[in-house]
Amino acid sequence: MADMICFEEDCKLLQPKNIWTEQLAKIIEKRQAFYMYPLAKKLIQSHFHPLFLSATTNSNDRGRIYFFYGGYHTGKSYLLKYTLVLIKRNYPEIWQIAEAPIIKLDLNNNINTANQLLLYLLAKLGRPINPKTLLHWKKTNLIKERLQGMLIRTLEGCGTRILILDECQKLLQSRNSNITDIFELLKDLSTKTNWNTELRTQIVLCGTKDGIPLLEAADWIQGRTRTIKLQELGRQDFGVFLMRLYRDYISLGVSEKWSLVNKGGESEKWVLNHEMALYIYQRTQGKVGLTVDLIRTAVLSALHDGRLYPEKYDFEDVQLSEKFFIAQPKSAKPITKSSQKKIKLSIQDRTCIIENCSRNHKPYARYASLVYHYKIKHPEINLVYEDDNHDRHN
């Protein structure tokens, strides 16, 4: 018996396993879904549809730069991805004649000048610049003009109507001494006379509100910018949104008997559990992205524990991140296995030993669920299995 329980794989064989819940968990893990709600529909119809169509019809030389912003996890990137799907569904004929009518790119922290932005965009679009060519352009002091012209020709060749630059708060930072050059570039890219055909790619900057003050302060773009704010959901809209998520998971095979809903009066229909809805609203502050992450993670936690629906403690176990990214100081050292805290697991263990963890006093039904809990909730922990001196959790 001692030999049998040395390995995690053997431990799992000893546990009662619900094959259906494991299969359903795999389906949900691979699935990407968008849940339409009134605010999203309004933004797509009032802003992104007209913007897409105006790429070839707007003759005004002074084009506009759109800044689509909101708080962390309000669902900006989530909405933009679905906008692409929806517009493609409505205008399939444009996708038949153009290579990439809508392009979405994520910016990073390494872009500090206009030339770096141009080089980054060209590389992402499959047009990297040869170092020798770049050196020659530098000698002639025409590097920005050459790069800008190549970017415009590339976008024209792709038939790109909207270029979405996500995470742009990383670009529009006050500490960047070359921010004026970046604003000048954006102005040039929005000017009609710099384009060679009737097409002019519409630029949409997407990010948090951190970039708004700089965007509005740029004198040479004053009057060319338009800001679009994605609001957090109000309580009524939030309730409608929760029911959409609930019905979607039910359609996949999750049991309808979970704490998000209750049987409602004589109708015997499932209605929203207001106490649970209020709890989720307070946890997520009405932010779409956080809500989707919270419910998805709670459902997966239940499925991995062999249950067909989540309980409230599954939601309590989820640690939500308030930001999409966390900037690490340059002096921070990467975590290595030798520096990780080690915990030795036994096949009889069912609770987490981390004192402030909600699972410290709430045992799992299966050993495998506890292992999954450590990997997801406490990735800094180095698991060592009973009678096994090797790190077998990878």
N, C-alpha and C positions, 0 to 999 in steps of 0.2 A: 504493500500500500504506500510505503514511503516513496518508492520510485514513481508511482502513479501521480502523486500530487506535486511533483517537482516542477511540472510545466503547466503554464497557463492553459494550453490547449487541452490537456488532460483534465484540468479542473472543470472546464466548461462541459465536458462530457458527463460529469457527475450531476449536473444541474438540470432540473426540469426545464425544457426549452420550448417556447411557443414559436414554431416555425413561421406561422402566418405573420406575427408581429415583426419578426426579423425581416421578412420579405417586404412588408409594408414600409418599414423604416428605410430600407434601401431605395424604395421607390421615391419616398419623400426627400431623401438626401440628394438624389440626382435631379429632382424636379425644380424648375424655376417657374413661378407663376406670378401674374400681376392681378391685383384685386382693384377693379375700377371703383372710384368713389367720386362724388359730385365735383369736388374741388379740382381733382386731376382732369376730369372730363372738360371742365370749363377752361382750364389753362391750355389744354391741347387744342381745343376748338378756337379759342380767342387769340392765341399767340403763335403756336407752333405750326398750325395749318397755314395761316396767312403768310408766315415767315417763309415756309417751304415754297409756296407758290410765287412769292414776290422775288425770288432769286433771279428770275428772267423777265420780270415785268416792271420792276422799280427802276426808273430812269434817273432818279435824283442822284446827283454826283456825290452828295454827302450822305453816305450810308450810315446806318445805326449799328451800334454794338450792344447786344443784349446781355445783361447780367442777371442770371437766374440764381436766386440765392434763398437760403433758409438756414435754420439751426441744424446742428448735427442730428442725423437720423430722422429728419423730417420726410425723407423719401425722395430727394432730388434725383439722384442717380437712378433710383428705382423707377421714377416717372419717365425720365428721359429714355431709358431702354425700351419702355413700353410705347413711348411716342414713336420711336423708329418702327416698331412692329405695326402700330395702327396706321401710320401714314403709308407704309409699304402696302398694307392691305387695301387702302383706299385708292392708291395710285400705282397699280402694278405695271402700267404701261411705261412709267418713267424708269422703273428698275430694269425694264427690258432693253432700254437704249442707253442707260448710264451704268457705269461700273459701280459707283458708290455714291448715291444721292445724299446720304447722310453718314457722316463719320463722327465717331465719338472717341476722343483720346483723353487719357488721364495724365495730368502734368505731375512733375516731381519737384523735389526741393533743390535740384541741381541747376535750375534755369535762373540765371541772374541778369542776362543781357538779351537784347533783341536778337543778336546773331545766334546765341545759344538756343533761343526759342525756335528760330527758323531751322537750325540744324536738327533739333529734336523732332520737329514736325516732319521734316523731309525724311528723316530716318524711319519714323513710324509709318510714313506713307510708302515706304519701299524705295526711296530715292536718296540713299546716303551719298555724301559728297566725298570724292577721292581726296585724301590729304594733300597730294601734290597740287590738285586743282585749287583747293582751299588756300594753300600757301601763295599761289600765283595771284589769286584775287586779293589777298591781303596786301600784296606789294603794290597793286594798282589802286588801293583804297576804294574798291568797288564791291567789297564783299557783301554788304547789306543789300545793295541793289541787285546783285547777281542771285543771292539766295532768295530774296523776295520774288524776283521774276520767276525763278524755278518753282517756288511754291505755288504761285498763281497758275502757272502752266500745268502743274501737276493736278491741282484741284479742278481746273477746267477740263483736263483730260479724263478725270474720273467722273465728271458731271456732278460734282458735289454741290448741293444746294445749301446745306447746313453743316457747319463745322462746329462741333461741341467740344470745348476744352474744359474738362471736369477737374475738380480740385484746384481751381485757379486761385484760391486764397493763398496757396503756396507761392504763387507768382506775384500777386499784388501785395507785397509786404513792404512796410515803411522802411525797414532796415536795408532794403535794396537800393543802393545809390544809383543804379542804372535804370530805375523804374521809368524815368522820363523817356528813355529810348524805346522801352517796350510799349508805352502809350503811343509814341510816334509811329511805331510799326503797326499797331492796331488801327490807327487812323488811316494809314496808307492802304492797308488791306481792305478797308471799308469804302475807299474812294473809287467810284465807277471808272474814271479815266485810266486807272492803273490796270484794268482788265482788258483782255483782248477780244472777247466775244460778248454776246448778250447776257451770258451767265455771270453773276457775281455771287460768290459764296457768302452766305450770311453767317456771321460769327456769334456764337453763344458761349459766354463764359459762365461756368457753373461752379458754385462754391458756397462757403459760409459768408455771413454778413461781415466778416473781418476785412473783406476787400472793398466794401462799399465806399468808405471815406476817401480812399485814394482814387477810386474810379471817378467819383464826383468832383474831386479836386483838380483833375487834369484839365487845364484851361484849353488845350488844343483839341480835347474831345468834348468839351462842354457843348451840350445840345445834341450830341450824337449818341449818347448812352441812354438806354432804357432799362430800368430795373424791374424785375418780376419776382415778387416774393411768394414763396410757398409756405403757407401758414400751417400751424399745427391744427389738427382737427378739433372742432367743438364737440361737446359731449353727445349731441344728437347724431351728428355725422359719424362720430366714433362708434356709437352703438350699431349703426348700419354697417360700418366697415367690419366690426367684429362678427356680425352675423354672416357676412360674405366669407370670411375666413373659416368660420365654423362649418358652413354648408359645403365648402370646398373639401375640407378634411373628411367630413362625413361621406362625401361622394367617393373618396378614395378607399374607404373601408374602416376609418376610425369610428369607434362606437359613438352613438349620439348621446349616450348617458354620461356626459362629463359636466363638470361643475360650471362651465360657461353658460349653461342654459338650465331652465326648469320647465316642468309641465305647467302650462298656463290655464288654470280654471277649468271650466266645463268643456272647453274646446279640445282639451287633451293635446294641444300643440306645444311644441317646444318653444319657449320664449327666453329672451336674454335674462340671465341672472344678474340683476342690477348690482348686487353686492360684489360679485366677481368682476363685472364690467368696470365698476368704480375702482377696484383694486388695480386692474390692468391699466386703466387710464392714469391713475396716480403714479404707477411705476414708469410709464412711458411718456407722460405729459402730453398725450395725444399725438405723439410722433409716429408716423406711419412705419418708418424703417425699424424702429425699436419694437413696435407692436408685432410686426411680422416675425422678427427675430425671436421675441419672447415666446410667442405661441408655437412657432416651429420647433424651438429647442425643447419646450415643455412636452410637446407631443412625442418627439423623438426619445426623450428621457423615459417616458412611460412605455413606449414600444420596446425599447431596449431592456426594460424591466419585465417584459412579458405581459403588459397590460394594454388593452385596446383603447384606453382613454386616459388623459392626464388628470391628476388631482391637484389641489391647490399647492401642495408642497413641491410639486414638480415646477411650478412657476416660481416659487420662493427660492428654489435652488439656482435659478438662472441669474448669472451676474451680467448685467447690461453695461455696455461701454457707452459713455456719453459722447465719445468722439470716434470718428472713423479711423484716425491714426493718432499715435502717441509719439511725439518727437523724443528720441533718446539722446541724452547728452553725449558728446563725442568721447568723453572719458569712460562711458559705461562699457563694461566688459561683457562679452557674450557669455550666456550661461552654458556651462559644460557639465557633463555627467559627474565629473569629479567634485564639482562645487554644489551639486544639487543635494537637497535633503533626501535621505533614504528612508523608506518605510517598508518593513517586511510584512507581506501579506500571508495569511493562512486561509485555507479553504473554508474555515468556519467563520471568517470575518464577514460582517454585513454592514457595519457602520464606519463612517469616515472618522479618523482620529484627529482631524484638524478641529481645534476647540471652537472656533467661531463659525464653523460650517453648519448649515441647517441640517445636514445629514449626520451630525455628530450623535444625535439621539433618535434618529429615524432610520431604522435598519432597512436595507434593500431585501427583496425577496430572494434574489439570486446573487451569487458571488460574482458572476460576470458583469452584473450591473454596477457593482462596487468598483470593479476594475475600470469600467467605462467612465464612471464618475470621476475617478482620480485623473484619468487622461484628459478629460474635457474641462473639469473645474479647477484642477490643480496640476497643470502641466509642468510646474517647476519641481514636482516631486518625482524622485527616481524610485520606481517600484522594484522591489526585490521579492521574489516569490519563495515560498517555504522550501527550505532545503536546496535553494538554487542561488549560487553566488554571482550569477551573471545577470546582467540587465536584459530581461527578455520581453520588455514591454514595447519594443520598437518593432 
